[in-house]
Amino acid sequence: MSANEVLEQIDKLPAKEQEAVFTHLAGRMLARREIDSKRWLGKKMSFEEACDVVFRENHELLGLLAK
């Protein structure tokens, strides 16, 4: 099943079940990001380097916020 097919199925769910799916996926993304973020702990970066990391690693979120 493709991602689009999965999303279509999720759209057909009642709102409460859609929320459960979203909560599950958000939790997985946050857990993965927590692991990924540890590689930056303790590193000294300039403001520009830090901005580059933030924008590069969060481009999907920033794109959604820009809409």
C-alpha positions as CSV (number, residue, x, y, z in Angstrom):
1,M,0.0,0.0,0.0
2,S,1.4,3.4,-0.9
3,A,1.6,6.4,1.5
4,N,-1.1,8.1,-0.5
5,E,-3.4,5.1,0.0
6,V,-2.7,5.1,3.7
7,L,-3.4,8.8,4.0
8,E,-6.7,8.3,2.1
9,Q,-7.7,5.6,4.6
10,I,-6.8,7.8,7.5
11,D,-8.9,10.6,6.1
12,K,-11.9,8.2,6.2
13,L,-11.5,7.5,9.9
14,P,-13.5,9.3,12.5
15,A,-11.9,12.4,14.0
16,K,-11.0,10.7,17.3
17,E,-9.2,7.8,15.5
18,Q,-7.4,10.3,13.2
19,E,-6.2,12.1,16.3
20,A,-4.9,8.7,17.7
21,V,-3.0,8.1,14.5
22,F,-1.5,11.6,14.6
23,T,-0.5,11.3,18.2
24,H,1.2,8.0,17.5
25,L,3.1,9.3,14.5
26,A,4.1,12.6,16.3
27,G,5.4,10.5,19.2
28,R,7.5,8.4,16.8
29,M,8.9,11.5,15.1
30,L,9.8,13.2,18.4
31,A,11.5,10.0,19.7
32,R,13.6,9.8,16.5
33,R,14.5,13.5,16.6
34,E,15.5,13.1,20.3
35,I,18.0,10.5,19.2
36,D,19.2,12.6,16.2
37,S,19.5,15.7,18.3
38,K,22.0,14.2,20.7
39,R,24.7,14.3,18.1
40,W,24.6,18.1,18.4
41,L,24.9,18.3,22.2
42,G,28.1,19.8,23.4
43,K,29.2,21.1,20.0
44,K,30.2,24.7,19.7
45,M,28.6,26.4,16.7
46,S,28.3,29.9,15.4
47,F,24.8,31.3,15.2
48,E,24.9,30.8,11.4
49,E,25.9,27.2,11.7
50,A,23.2,26.6,14.3
51,C,20.6,28.2,12.0
52,D,21.7,26.0,9.2
53,V,21.2,22.9,11.3
54,V,17.8,24.0,12.5
55,F,16.5,24.9,9.1
56,R,18.1,21.9,7.4
57,E,16.7,19.4,9.9
58,N,13.3,21.0,10.2
59,H,12.5,22.0,6.7
60,E,9.2,20.1,6.6
61,L,7.9,21.8,9.7
62,L,9.1,25.2,8.6
63,G,7.5,24.7,5.2
64,L,4.2,23.9,6.9
65,L,4.5,26.9,9.1
66,A,5.2,29.1,6.1
67,K,1.9,28.2,4.6
